[in-house]
Amino acid sequence: MDARYPIGKFDVKSTQPLGEAIGVIEAFPAELRSAVERLSEQQLDTPYREGGWTARQVIHHLADSHLNSAVRFRLALTEDRPVIKVYDEKKWAELADAKSDPVEPSVVLIDGLHRRWASLLKSMRPDDFEREIVHPERGGMTLGLLLRIYAWHCRHHLAHIAISAQAGDGRGTSAASE
């Protein structure tokens, strides 16, 4: 297993039903809380792989990333093909708060954010998922594609947190050292 992509890379040709992807977004806060509530400080500060982020950084990254994504959805629903602002997620993960702050504020943020995001997603008509944002580096992307990417993103980083938990409790895995 490649610890960088423990559930595999995202398939841009994904045909995951939108309702299923919305369900992932809606269920994610509870799954994240369940994964995080048992972690020790040592596990939170253990990278999921050599050179990778710690579980703490992953959790703060999830809050940062999903907040940006929810804003992108709102922009796409209220503007015609908005050009989005990109950010350097690696540099954000190296900021002091991402490296050392308690994770609870990010878990709480994700809970509230995903409640609103799921509500918005459920209110969208099928043609709304065809609306686009323009990513400066990737071009046009539909909201349907973004939804599938973020459903994958939830599962992808939950797997990273699980790897950090195993490595940080002394059990380790070969994947943690890849």
C-alpha angles and dihedrals in degrees: 000000000000105000090207089066107021093168094035130262120302112269109224087203091059114147094190106155110257091231090056091049090050088052090055091052091048096047096042100089092057091045091049093048090050091051094046103041093072097047121113121216087257091055092046089054096047118102116232088229137002107287091012131115123276119247087255091056091046092053093049089045090055090056092047095045098044092046089055091047094050089052090050090054091051091049092050091050094051104033136047109256097325118205105235129219113245124209136197103253092186092057091045089054090054094055114112096250093052092050101045116010121106112268097226095089090054092046090051091047091051091049094055094038094051092048090057094039093051090048090052092046092051090052093054122106119228092256090054088068088061092060113109143220120201114232109203092225102031104033125220118005125181122228088241090060092045091051092053091046092053094045086055090044091058093053093040094057095040085060090051090052090051091052091050090050092054094044093045095052093057096255093099125176134227087245090060091063098046 
